Amino acid sequence: MLSGQDPLEWRVRKRWLFSGSAFPGSGPGPGLLCARGCSRRCLLAGPPDPRCRLACPVSAVNLAARPEEERGGAGPAGRRPGKQEGPAGVGVGGTGTKMSNRVVCREASHAGSWYTASGPQLNAQLEGWLSQVQSTKRPARAIIAPHAGYTYCGSCAAHAYKQVDPSITRRIFILGPSHHVPLSRCALSSVDIYRTPLYDLRIDQKIYGELWKTGMFERMSLQTDEDEHSIEMHLPYTAKAMESHKDEFTIIPVLVGALSESKEQEFGKLFSKYLADPSNLFVVSSDFCHWGQRFRYSYYDESQGEIYRSIEHLDKMGMSIIEQLDPVSFSNYLKKYHNTICGRHPIGVLLNAITELQKNGMNMSFSFLNYAQSSQCRNWQDSSVSYAAGALTVH
């Protein structure tokens, strides 16, 4: 790769070089000029890498000209126009409207690594974990569940998804933290369909339109969307939990940035009206403590004994505060202990939404149902990630 060359452009250029084809943009035809004023015209003429599809979100001509298999789904592709490109590939602005009636899909980019890409094998795994869990008396209105590889957290997540009632659930909001791009607000996906090895999940464009009109959201690029795992790891479980009503529900994926406390309150207030609807389910994606040198976090309370017991004690302090449904106490806990709960902002949004509903007399309770660690840390060279699953019920 040449010094200073964009690594994404290099991946595309390399694949075209090795294919023996002429490089896109090297001759006359569509794609010579980027609609964003960007010099990376190679990304506009149909490169093989599907992650390049959002490089120019306003170029309908080039999208229509691309081979079917490069557009990520049945039917020709379409894009939502964007006004500018935000940091690290987060699309900012745009009208939220389509340039055509074509469907765009997000691939299951972590299938085959974080979980099996085989539909039958995945189905059997999920059934196995769910069969070992008891459901509570009341269906969940919201759940908190982990987003690690299923080998580590699949059994823990089952405790949350067992509480989902597919017979009443029609919309599923999935709030996941941003791991790879700087984001100070929340972002919506730019696609129509999220694929899973089980079946495709359809994004609710009506709700997306309502959220977009608030002016509080950005658009994430397809590359950002497919790189992020915090939402995707909930898609197979969502599909499994809803399989008996697979054609009767939609999803609303939301990428949550590093929100300030005031923004958590604002987004909580916004989402509270959706949380109040019994046909909606909120899925909050979060792991708990990331402990060890590789996470640059090594809090240790010697009075708890072994390191892993100190980690558990720290996590369960936070879990207890979440069960109290107190966003201010949760923020204070994070400020005091700096626990590396990666979904702290989605959790903060949920807690603030609950607080808003409690003002109107709504009676709710949250209970954690399972806790696990990827390994038991006993010395300073060890590392682990913690997982917790819980459910919010309305009384």
DATAQUI-V784097 format. One record per helix or strand of 3 or more residues. SS is the DSSP state (H for helix, E for strand). FROM is the first residue (numbers start at 1). TO is the last residue. If there is no record, write none. Layout:
BEGIN
ss,from,to
SS,FROM,TO
SS,FROM,TO
END
This chain:
BEGIN
ss,from,to
H,7,19
H,41,43
H,50,54
H,60,65
H,68,70
H,87,89
E,90,92
H,119,131
E,142,145
H,150,161
E,171,177
E,186,188
E,201,203
H,205,213
E,217,220
H,222,227
H,232,241
H,243,245
E,250,256
H,261,275
E,280,285
E,290,292
H,293,295
H,302,304
H,307,323
H,327,337
H,344,359
E,364,373
E,384,394
END
